[in-house]
Amino acid sequence: MVPYTKVEESFNVQAMHDVLYHRHHLEDYDHLEFPGVVPRTFIGAILVSILASPAVSVMSLLHLPKIYSLFAVRLVLGCIILWTIRYFRIQIRKKFGGQVEAFFVILTGIQFHVLFYCTRPLPNIMALGLVNLAYGNWLKGHFYAALNCLIFATLIFRCDTLLLLCPLGLELLLTKSITLWKALKCCIGTALFCIGLTVLVDTIMWKKFVWPEFQVLWFNSVLNRSSEWGTHPFHWYFTSALPRSLLAAYPLFLELRFVISSVPIFNLSAAIAASRIYNNRKKSFWKLLHIVLLGLLMVSLGCTIITFMASYENYPSGYALKDLHKKGSLTNNSTERWVHIDPFSAMNGISRFCEYEFPWRYCKEEGIPIQEFDQTNFTYLLNEHSNIHGFKCLFAESGFSRVRLQIGIPPISLVKEPKVFIHGNIRSKDVMNRNWPGCS
């Protein structure tokens, strides 16, 4: 429903595109021109691309636009993540029964963030698949397998998974579920394999010796430079992130004596609480809690619908480029059409999967002063500025701005405003002789 991607997904999205379309021609890969702040691993992108390659090959033979390949890789990733959630769910049923399993499914199903992000190629989503397997193995009693999953996620995808690995390992040691010596042998072997794998693959792909997650850890923790890219107050996770992610599950999971900071475990905790409330719903005090539970579930569903509607409108540049392709087909198909994509547009919906073949050409060069665009030969500009000298604003694409309360049904509405402006070069007769909606 929302096919386009944001800047935080850009590395893996571009990597999947390049693996599928450029294959061994590394010199054409996007990450060599736009490396980002720190390198990330190619392992997840390569795995998803391999699984999606049969479908993408068929699409290429049928000459379908590359945007359908983006659907393919995202569906593959989503299937992987949902399979790992299913594995965890099955262990929940075996450990706690079918009723807790049912509430776990309901809570997960009416939350927005889990299902929305499970198809988005973020490093923490790829790590989430391994974390789900770890939880499933934990409940199943396969403790060393659980630790190995978390080690893999920590060393390859998300170094901060260490914050989950350490307390789980300590809990297993204190309950004598594992022995220290066997755990060391098992975990050190897995760690050496993971480090060797990521160093081998990513050194080839980055054309330099690199262990991506170590550099992320060094950048964020040792150099303490993560604040350069934005900060939140210390209470942000508890007052914003978790309530928005968990919705109805947020007040329910507090019933357990301890929690692990992960949405699937929070949902399990909440499902156990919801099951207890449901079983005692005929008692006087519990009847009130049962009504509150039903209310929370409805509120969760409503918040998910609203958030989805906002997110659908939150990728304006992807829709802008799609409309430009539709409206900007020139009579002379042999004439190249150069499109410049500014940083704002590149961060809000555009990836290489959105590009068309010849005669369309694309440039993401940064740092061009707005007053110097009239000295370039770009045919079109996708830009956050509404007026650019030497270019005519052809049309604008609106995006989500804010939620507005109103009297009536529904009680809220989404406010949109122009976010991306598509400009045409006034020196191009083919562009100026066409009828455009305009930006007024």
C-alpha positions as CSV (number, residue, x, y, z in Angstrom):
1,M,0.0,0.0,0.0
2,V,2.9,2.4,0.7
3,P,5.6,1.2,-1.7
4,Y,8.1,4.1,-1.5
5,T,10.9,4.3,1.0
6,K,12.5,6.9,3.2
7,V,16.2,7.9,3.7
8,E,16.7,5.6,6.6
9,E,15.9,2.7,4.3
10,S,18.0,4.0,1.4
11,F,21.1,1.9,1.9
12,N,19.5,-1.5,1.8
13,V,17.0,-0.4,-0.9
14,Q,19.7,0.8,-3.2
15,A,21.8,-2.2,-2.4
16,M,19.0,-4.6,-3.3
17,H,18.5,-2.7,-6.6
18,D,22.1,-2.8,-7.5
19,V,22.5,-6.5,-6.6
20,L,19.5,-7.3,-8.8
21,Y,20.3,-5.1,-11.8
22,H,24.1,-4.5,-11.7
23,R,25.1,-7.8,-10.2
24,H,29.0,-8.1,-10.3
25,H,29.5,-4.6,-11.7
26,L,30.4,-3.0,-8.4
27,E,31.5,0.2,-10.0
28,D,27.9,1.1,-10.8
29,Y,26.6,0.6,-7.2
30,D,25.0,3.5,-5.5
31,H,26.8,3.2,-2.2
32,L,30.2,4.0,-3.7
33,E,28.9,7.5,-4.7
34,F,26.7,8.0,-1.7
35,P,28.3,6.0,1.2
36,G,26.4,7.5,4.1
37,V,27.7,8.3,7.5
38,V,28.9,4.8,8.3
39,P,29.0,1.6,6.2
40,R,26.3,-1.0,6.6
41,T,26.4,-4.7,5.8
42,F,25.3,-6.1,2.4
43,I,24.4,-9.5,3.9
44,G,20.7,-8.8,4.4
45,A,20.3,-7.1,1.0
46,I,22.0,-10.0,-0.8
47,L,19.9,-12.6,0.9
48,V,16.6,-10.8,0.1
49,S,17.7,-10.1,-3.5
50,I,18.6,-13.7,-4.1
51,L,15.1,-14.8,-2.9
52,A,13.4,-12.1,-5.0
53,S,15.5,-12.6,-8.1
54,P,13.2,-15.2,-9.9
55,A,10.3,-12.8,-9.7
56,V,12.4,-9.8,-10.7
57,S,13.8,-11.8,-13.7
58,V,10.2,-12.5,-14.9
59,M,9.3,-8.8,-14.5
60,S,12.3,-7.8,-16.5
61,L,11.3,-10.2,-19.3
62,L,7.9,-8.6,-19.3
63,H,9.5,-5.1,-19.4
64,L,7.6,-4.1,-16.3
65,P,8.7,-0.9,-14.5
66,K,11.3,-1.4,-11.8
67,I,8.9,-0.2,-9.1
68,Y,7.4,-3.7,-9.3
69,S,10.8,-5.1,-8.3
70,L,10.6,-3.0,-5.2
71,F,7.3,-4.7,-4.4
72,A,9.0,-8.0,-4.8
73,V,12.0,-7.4,-2.5
74,R,9.7,-5.9,0.2
75,L,7.3,-8.8,0.0
76,V,10.2,-11.2,0.4
77,L,11.5,-9.3,3.4
78,G,8.0,-9.2,4.9
79,C,7.5,-12.9,4.4
80,I,10.8,-13.6,6.2
81,I,9.9,-11.4,9.2
82,L,6.3,-12.7,9.4
83,W,7.7,-16.3,9.3
84,T,9.9,-15.5,12.3
85,I,6.9,-14.0,14.1
86,R,5.0,-17.1,13.3
87,Y,7.8,-19.3,14.8
88,F,7.6,-17.2,18.0
89,R,3.8,-17.5,18.0
90,I,3.9,-21.3,17.7
91,Q,6.2,-21.4,20.8
92,I,3.8,-19.1,22.6
93,R,0.9,-21.5,22.0
94,K,3.0,-24.5,23.2
95,K,4.1,-22.6,26.3
96,F,1.1,-20.5,27.3
97,G,-1.9,-22.0,25.4
98,G,-4.1,-21.0,22.5
99,Q,-5.8,-18.1,24.2
100,V,-2.6,-16.2,24.9
101,E,-1.5,-17.0,21.3
102,A,-4.8,-15.5,20.1
103,F,-4.4,-12.3,22.1
104,F,-0.7,-12.1,20.8
105,V,-2.0,-12.2,17.3
106,I,-4.7,-9.6,17.9
107,L,-2.3,-7.2,19.6
108,T,0.2,-7.6,16.8
109,G,-2.4,-7.3,14.1
110,I,-3.9,-4.1,15.3
111,Q,-0.6,-2.3,15.9
112,F,0.7,-0.1,13.1
113,H,4.4,-0.2,13.4
114,V,5.2,-3.9,13.4
115,L,3.3,-4.8,10.2
116,F,4.1,-1.5,8.5
117,Y,7.9,-1.8,9.1
118,C,8.2,-5.6,8.6
119,T,8.6,-5.1,4.8
120,R,10.9,-2.1,5.1
121,P,14.6,-2.9,4.7
122,L,16.0,-1.3,7.8
123,P,18.9,-2.9,9.7
124,N,16.8,-3.2,12.9
125,I,14.1,-5.0,10.9
126,M,16.5,-7.5,9.6
127,A,17.8,-7.9,13.2
128,L,14.2,-8.3,14.3
129,G,13.9,-11.5,12.4
130,L,16.8,-13.0,14.3
131,V,15.4,-11.7,17.6
132,N,12.1,-13.3,16.9
133,L,13.9,-16.6,16.3
134,A,15.8,-16.1,19.6
135,Y,12.6,-15.6,21.5
136,G,11.0,-18.7,19.9
137,N,14.1,-20.8,20.8
138,W,14.1,-19.3,24.3
139,L,10.5,-20.5,24.9
140,K,11.3,-23.8,23.2
141,G,14.2,-24.5,25.6
142,H,16.9,-24.2,22.8
143,F,18.9,-21.7,24.8
144,Y,22.2,-21.9,22.9
145,A,20.4,-21.4,19.6
146,A,18.7,-18.3,21.1
147,L,22.0,-16.9,22.1
148,N,23.5,-17.6,18.6
149,C,20.6,-15.8,16.9
150,L,21.2,-12.7,19.1
151,I,25.0,-12.9,18.4
152,F,24.3,-13.0,14.7
153,A,22.0,-10.0,14.9
154,T,24.5,-8.1,17.1
155,L,27.6,-8.6,15.0
156,I,26.1,-8.2,11.6
157,F,22.9,-6.1,11.7
158,R,22.4,-4.1,14.9
159,C,25.2,-3.8,17.5
160,D,22.7,-2.5,20.1
161,T,21.1,-6.0,20.2
162,L,23.9,-6.5,22.7
163,L,21.6,-4.8,25.2
164,L,19.2,-7.7,24.8
165,L,21.9,-10.5,24.5
166,C,23.5,-9.6,27.8
167,P,20.5,-9.8,30.2
168,L,19.2,-12.9,28.4
169,G,22.5,-14.6,28.7
170,L,22.7,-13.6,32.4
171,E,19.2,-14.9,33.1
172,L,20.1,-18.2,31.5
173,L,23.3,-18.5,33.6
174,L,21.5,-17.6,36.9
175,T,18.8,-20.1,36.2
176,K,21.4,-22.7,35.3
177,S,19.7,-23.2,31.9
178,I,23.2,-23.0,30.3
179,T,26.7,-23.6,31.6
180,L,29.4,-20.9,31.3
181,W,32.0,-23.0,29.6
182,K,29.6,-24.5,27.0
183,A,28.1,-21.0,26.4
184,L,31.6,-19.5,25.8
185,K,32.5,-22.3,23.3
186,C,29.3,-22.0,21.4
187,C,29.1,-18.2,21.4
188,I,32.7,-17.6,20.5
189,G,32.5,-20.0,17.6
190,T,29.4,-18.2,16.3
191,A,30.9,-14.8,16.8
192,L,34.0,-15.7,14.8
193,F,31.9,-17.1,12.0
194,C,29.7,-13.9,11.9
195,I,32.7,-11.6,12.0
196,G,34.4,-13.6,9.2
197,L,31.3,-13.6,7.1
198,T,30.5,-9.9,7.4
199,V,34.2,-8.9,6.9
200,L,34.5,-11.1,3.8
201,V,31.3,-10.0,2.1
202,D,31.4,-6.3,3.0
203,T,35.1,-5.9,2.3
204,I,34.4,-7.1,-1.3
205,M,31.3,-4.9,-1.6
206,W,32.9,-1.7,-0.1
207,K,36.2,-2.3,-1.8
208,K,38.0,-1.8,1.5
209,F,38.6,-3.7,4.7
210,V,35.5,-3.1,6.8
211,W,33.4,-4.6,9.6
212,P,30.3,-2.4,9.3
213,E,28.6,-3.0,12.7
214,F,31.9,-2.4,14.6
215,Q,32.2,1.0,12.8
216,V,28.6,1.8,13.8
217,L,29.4,0.9,17.4
218,W,32.6,3.0,17.3
219,F,30.8,5.9,15.7
220,N,27.8,5.9,18.1
221,S,29.3,4.7,21.4
222,V,33.1,5.4,21.4
223,L,33.1,8.7,19.4
224,N,29.6,9.5,20.7
225,R,28.7,11.2,17.4
226,S,25.2,9.9,17.0
227,S,23.9,13.1,18.5
228,E,25.0,14.9,15.3
229,W,22.0,13.3,13.6
230,G,19.4,14.3,16.2
231,T,18.6,13.6,19.8
232,H,15.6,12.9,22.0
233,P,15.0,13.3,25.7
234,F,15.9,10.4,27.9
235,H,12.2,9.6,28.5
236,W,11.4,9.5,24.8
237,Y,11.2,5.7,24.5
238,F,8.7,5.5,27.4
239,T,6.6,8.5,26.6
240,S,6.6,8.4,22.8
241,A,8.2,5.5,21.0
242,L,6.8,2.6,23.0
243,P,3.2,4.0,23.4
244,R,3.1,4.7,19.6
245,S,4.5,1.2,18.8
246,L,2.5,-0.8,21.3
247,L,-0.8,1.1,21.6
248,A,-3.2,-1.1,23.6
249,A,-0.4,-3.4,24.6
250,Y,1.5,-0.6,26.4
251,P,-0.5,-0.4,29.7
252,L,-1.1,-4.2,29.7
253,F,2.5,-5.4,29.6
254,L,3.3,-3.7,32.9
255,E,1.5,-6.5,34.7
256,L,4.6,-8.7,34.5
257,R,7.4,-8.2,37.0
258,F,10.1,-7.7,34.3
259,V,10.1,-6.8,30.7
260,I,12.6,-7.0,27.8
261,S,12.7,-3.9,25.6
262,S,11.3,-5.5,22.4
263,V,7.9,-5.2,20.9
264,P,7.3,-9.0,20.5
265,I,8.1,-9.7,24.2
266,F,6.0,-6.7,25.2
267,N,3.1,-8.1,23.2
268,L,3.5,-11.5,24.8
269,S,3.4,-9.8,28.2
270,A,0.3,-7.9,27.2
271,A,-1.3,-11.0,25.8
272,I,-0.8,-12.9,29.1
273,A,-2.4,-10.0,30.9
274,A,-5.3,-9.7,28.4
275,S,-5.9,-13.5,28.7
276,R,-6.1,-13.2,32.5
277,I,-8.6,-10.3,32.2
278,Y,-10.7,-12.2,29.7
279,N,-10.9,-15.4,31.9
280,N,-12.0,-13.3,34.9
281,R,-14.4,-11.0,33.0
282,K,-17.5,-12.2,34.9
283,K,-16.1,-11.0,38.3
284,S,-17.1,-7.5,39.4
285,F,-13.7,-5.8,39.4
286,W,-12.4,-7.7,36.4
287,K,-15.5,-6.8,34.4
288,L,-14.4,-3.2,34.4
289,L,-10.9,-4.2,33.3
290,H,-12.5,-6.2,30.5
291,I,-14.4,-3.2,29.3
292,V,-11.1,-1.1,29.4
293,L,-9.4,-3.9,27.5
294,L,-12.0,-3.8,24.7
295,G,-11.7,0.0,24.7
296,L,-8.0,-0.1,24.4
297,L,-8.2,-2.6,21.5
298,M,-10.6,-0.3,19.6
299,V,-8.4,2.7,20.3
300,S,-5.4,0.8,19.0
301,L,-7.3,0.0,15.8
302,G,-8.3,3.6,15.3
303,C,-4.8,4.9,15.9
304,T,-3.5,2.3,13.4
305,I,-6.0,3.5,10.7
306,I,-5.1,7.2,11.3
307,T,-1.3,6.5,11.3
308,F,-1.6,4.4,8.1
309,M,-3.5,7.3,6.4
310,A,-0.8,9.7,7.4
311,S,2.0,7.4,6.3
312,Y,0.3,6.8,2.9
313,E,0.7,10.6,2.3
314,N,4.2,10.8,3.7
315,Y,6.2,9.9,0.6
316,P,5.5,12.9,-1.7
317,S,8.6,12.7,-3.9
318,G,7.9,9.1,-4.9
319,Y,4.4,10.0,-6.1
320,A,5.9,13.2,-7.7
321,L,8.3,11.2,-9.8
322,K,5.6,8.7,-10.8
323,D,3.4,11.6,-12.0
324,L,6.3,13.2,-13.8
325,H,6.9,9.9,-15.7
326,K,3.3,9.8,-16.7
327,K,2.9,13.5,-17.7
328,G,6.4,14.1,-19.0
329,S,6.7,11.6,-21.9
330,L,7.9,13.7,-24.7
331,T,7.0,13.3,-28.4
332,N,10.6,12.7,-29.4
333,N,11.5,9.5,-27.4
334,S,15.2,9.8,-28.4
335,T,15.6,13.0,-26.5
336,E,17.2,12.5,-23.1
337,R,15.2,13.8,-20.2
338,W,17.6,14.7,-17.3
339,V,15.9,14.9,-13.9
340,H,17.7,16.4,-10.9
341,I,16.6,15.1,-7.5
342,D,17.4,17.3,-4.6
343,P,18.2,15.9,-1.1
344,F,14.7,16.4,0.3
345,S,13.2,14.4,-2.6
346,A,15.8,11.7,-2.3
347,M,14.9,11.3,1.4
348,N,11.2,11.2,1.0
349,G,10.2,8.5,-1.4
350,I,12.7,8.1,-4.3
351,S,15.0,5.2,-4.8
352,R,16.6,3.6,-7.9
353,F,13.6,1.3,-8.1
354,C,11.6,4.4,-9.1
355,E,13.7,5.2,-12.1
356,Y,12.8,4.5,-15.8
357,E,15.0,3.4,-18.6
358,F,16.2,5.6,-21.5
359,P,15.5,8.3,-22.4
360,W,15.1,9.2,-18.7
361,R,18.3,10.1,-16.9
362,Y,18.7,11.0,-13.2
363,C,21.1,13.0,-11.1
364,K,21.3,13.4,-7.3
365,E,24.3,15.7,-7.2
366,E,24.2,17.7,-3.9
367,G,25.4,21.2,-3.2
368,I,24.1,23.0,-6.3
369,P,23.1,26.5,-5.2
370,I,19.5,27.2,-6.2
371,Q,20.5,30.3,-8.1
372,E,22.8,28.2,-10.4
373,F,20.2,25.8,-11.7
374,D,19.5,28.0,-14.6
375,Q,23.0,27.4,-15.8
376,T,22.4,23.7,-16.0
377,N,20.8,21.5,-18.7
378,F,18.4,19.6,-16.5
379,T,15.1,19.0,-18.1
380,Y,13.2,18.7,-14.9
381,L,13.9,19.4,-11.2
382,L,12.3,17.7,-8.2
383,N,12.8,20.2,-5.5
384,E,11.5,21.4,-2.2
385,H,11.6,25.1,-3.4
386,S,8.6,26.4,-5.3
387,N,10.4,29.1,-7.3
388,I,13.7,28.5,-9.2
389,H,15.1,30.9,-11.7
390,G,15.2,29.6,-15.2
391,F,12.5,27.0,-14.5
392,K,8.8,26.9,-14.5
393,C,6.9,25.1,-11.8
394,L,4.9,22.5,-13.6
395,F,3.0,20.9,-10.7
396,A,3.4,20.2,-7.0
397,E,2.9,17.0,-4.9
398,S,1.3,17.4,-1.5
399,G,2.3,15.4,1.6
400,F,1.1,14.8,5.1
401,S,1.6,17.9,7.4
402,R,-0.5,17.4,10.6
403,V,-3.6,16.0,12.1
404,R,-6.5,18.4,12.7
405,L,-9.4,17.9,15.2
406,Q,-12.8,18.8,13.9
407,I,-16.5,18.7,14.9
408,G,-18.4,15.8,13.2
409,I,-17.6,12.4,11.9
410,P,-14.8,11.6,11.6
411,P,-13.5,13.8,14.4
412,I,-10.1,14.2,12.9
413,S,-8.8,15.0,9.4
414,L,-5.3,14.9,7.8
415,V,-3.9,18.2,6.6
416,K,-1.7,18.1,3.5
417,E,0.4,20.8,2.0
418,P,2.7,21.0,-1.0
419,K,6.0,19.3,-0.3
420,V,7.7,18.6,-3.6
421,F,7.7,20.9,-6.6
422,I,8.4,19.7,-10.2
423,H,10.0,22.3,-12.4
424,G,10.6,22.3,-16.1
425,N,13.4,24.0,-18.0
426,I,12.0,27.1,-19.8
427,R,14.6,26.6,-22.5
428,S,13.1,23.2,-23.4
429,K,10.4,23.7,-26.1
430,D,9.1,20.1,-25.6
431,V,8.5,20.9,-21.9
432,M,7.0,24.4,-22.4
433,N,4.7,23.4,-25.2
434,R,2.9,20.9,-23.0
435,N,-0.1,21.7,-20.7
436,W,0.8,21.3,-17.0
437,P,-1.4,21.7,-14.0
438,G,0.7,24.4,-12.5
439,C,1.6,25.1,-8.9
440,S,-0.8,27.8,-7.9
